[in-house]
Amino acid sequence: MTEESTAPAPFLTAWFEILDSDEPNRILDLISDDFSLSILFSTGDGEATDFAGDRSALVGYLEQRERGTRTHHLLSATTLGQDELFLGEVRRGGEPEASFVAAGRVEGKRLKRLLIGRSSEIRFD
């Protein structure tokens, strides 16, 4: 991630690129000391899983992920002050699997807050 990035949500764009890389744990270097998150994703049939908390919740989320099977793709994004909003699509083997929204608050060069919602029930195409 560079200061000169022209991405509409440069921090979250870089975040998802790292998450899709061979070393997704590098995102742990990008969070603040008082980081908190909630990642809520649909598991089908009206059920959902929520990883909520601090750094340890993010570690738990990373540990359960199927590395290298899904990729995150930007559909639209914007930055409003220190807040970044990211609408994306998750693909498995290049095929769309789910849509997601992410909101992050960036302070300096660290992510302070992260909220992600993901569902396979809606597409933004």
Rosetta blueprint (number, residue, H / E / L):
1 M L
2 T L
3 E L
4 E L
5 S L
6 T L
7 A L
8 P L
9 A L
10 P H
11 F H
12 L H
13 T H
14 A H
15 W H
16 F H
17 E H
18 I H
19 L H
20 D L
21 S L
22 D L
23 E L
24 P H
25 N H
26 R H
27 I H
28 L H
29 D H
30 L H
31 I E
32 S E
33 D E
34 D E
35 F E
36 S E
37 L E
38 S E
39 I E
40 L E
41 F E
42 S E
43 T E
44 G E
45 D L
46 G L
47 E E
48 A E
49 T E
50 D E
51 F E
52 A E
53 G E
54 D L
55 R H
56 S H
57 A H
58 L H
59 V H
60 G H
61 Y H
62 L H
63 E H
64 Q H
65 R L
66 E L
67 R L
68 G L
69 T L
70 R E
71 T E
72 H E
73 H E
74 L E
75 L E
76 S E
77 A E
78 T E
79 T E
80 L E
81 G L
82 Q L
83 D E
84 E E
85 L E
86 F E
87 L E
88 G E
89 E E
90 V E
91 R E
92 R E
93 G L
94 G L
95 E E
96 P E
97 E E
98 A E
99 S E
100 F E
101 V E
102 A E
103 A E
104 G E
105 R E
106 V E
107 E E
108 G L
109 K L
110 R E
111 L E
112 K E
113 R E
114 L E
115 L E
116 I E
117 G E
118 R E
119 S E
120 S L
121 E L
122 I L
123 R L
124 F L
125 D L
